[in-house]
Amino acid sequence: MQNRIRFQILCFVLTISHFGSAQACKDLIEDSAVYKVSMIYEDVVQLMYGHEDVLSVQILGFSEFGQAIPLLKLENKDVQSTKKPILLVANLHAREFYSSKFLMKFTNQFLLSLKNERCLYKNASKYLEEYIFYIVPLANPDGLKIAQQDWKGIEGHRDEISKIKRIGPYSDWKANGKGIDLNNNFDDGNFHLKHGRLFEEKPASQGHKGSFPGEAIEAKLIQNLVDSIHPLITLSFHTKGDVLFWADRGTHHKFKGLDTKLNKKVATECGLIMARVSQKPKDYAAGLENYVRAKTGTIGVCVELSKPNNKEAQHPPSMFLELVWKKCKNLPFIYLDEFSRLYPEYADLFE
Ligand SMILES: [Zn+2]
């Protein structure tokens, strides 16, 4: 009889602790709906209040239409040694909210794992001993609002938005609020050569690089961030193709094979394709990844999450878990594990 009671108590305790653990690891980030700018702001605030010990949130700056661009910084302040800065950016392209959701979910799971080792990332705390993370989950809030026809807060700009050349429906919008493709507007030294496949002379919903590099406030803010923190790895998340754009002919030689090794590892483990080394500045120039490679001589990768679907539009929001999260949830840490392993051999590249 006593044994039976003991067993029942044990079951009860196990249930509680299991429930406790599930609760402790519970995701804040919605998995299957459209991810709106207001939801991202709310999630950022919730994370901030839940994890003040390691997470600080600043406003990197404001978009062309005055929307805040949050910058999340994850740091273990108790570790005194010099840490390597890592930059993760999402949503340079307006419609690609999978990328924002991916970074927010990654950040949330990372933070939960720091508090509870039964959560997703078992060695979460070791990354904060070596690295400091700068995360920009919403680089292009105006564009995301336009793509979702979510006019609240930008109503005053409806007129100017309607005058911008629109290629396809609003839901295909890729540019910022002024009709500049942010990932064609970085000052990598090749801006003047850029003339992509979808080239537009004038502001447009996609394909317009701007009149000069850094013309778009949002691109300039991220460029300034890169210049000030000098990240050793920059991952810029997009959402089409399950591809890594990891090298261009102008800078590939600088990395002495480190870029190849890192990206091979990630491509293999996450089931992604490595694009060929981009050959012509006309096609590849002026992206964030090109900027960091050219100007700071550090690793920059454009990560295209989710398989191709031969459409402009992203896959349905309900497929995020299956197409993005399941495949790539470990991706940032795979880069870091491999980078840490190879770093002693390549340290002189970054001095
Ligand atoms: Zn993109």
Residues whose N, C-alpha, C, O or C-beta is under 5 A from the ligand:
A	BS01	ZN	H93 H238 T239
